[in-house]
Amino acid sequence: MIPRPRPERFRLRRTMMFMNAQKPGLIKDAYIYGVDSIMLDLEDAVAENQKDAARFSLYHALKTIDYGDTEVIVRINGLDTPHWQEDIRVSVAGGADGVRIPTCESAEDVKKVEEHVLAAEKEFGVEEGRTLIMAALESPKGVLNAYEIASASDRLFGIALSAGDFHRSMHTHYVPGGIELNTARNLIVMSARAAGVQCFDTVFTNLDDEEGFENEVRMIHDMGFDGKSLINPRQIAFVHQTLAPTPKEIATAETYVRTYEEQSKLGVGVYTVNGKMVDIAFIKDASRVIALAKACGVYHGDL
């Protein structure tokens, strides 16, 4: 078995790339793309009569492949299927960093999965609390319950929009610009921030529409999402570039932090920088920008 460190509840998750857990040739080298998280899929990507084979493939991949620093999450089957409990057992036994709950609609769904994760950890001698959870919101009920879902468990690190089923349940379809998802996206970001967890946007499925993909990534960055689900390695670099702080943002954050340290020594709480009033609220955000820049590998200063 390839030993993996204990997963971090809060880490850089700009990109989560979905891969069919049933295809060893596809998942054995997944880490080489530089994605932050790999999503090994036991749900939609696997035919009903291939669920056992997919779990077998998943278990041996988790046991034998060194994914390095790349996070490995497993999307289990829905809680309304006969598969999800065994999905959890195999994921925990194999050493996955976490599981993703599809079509999560309530805090009770999260707690149910958490109970089975804990039972699997005990069964297989895995450190209790090691296996993380995330929840996919794919229905109006799930989106409206986003805050209670996001705050349901200390294991839960984030919530994600899954637009395919959401479109169907809302009797709508993909619209360039994303107007049909605006309400859901805003509710998910606000709920995640209120609960203190991360939030992730849905996949962009039209691989031929590069302009549309780039526009959507810029939009979800402006909305405050932490990352985006992906289906193709070609999409990784642009997301990483867009979600990283810009040189101008880094320089401004550095200026705020350094001047605040200087002014604090003089007993000054509010002052101006380049004609703009600055106080402690600005410093908290500036410190977040510096921390994100460091995590993205684009900060080379000494703060």
Disulfide bonds with the S-S distance in Angstrom:
none
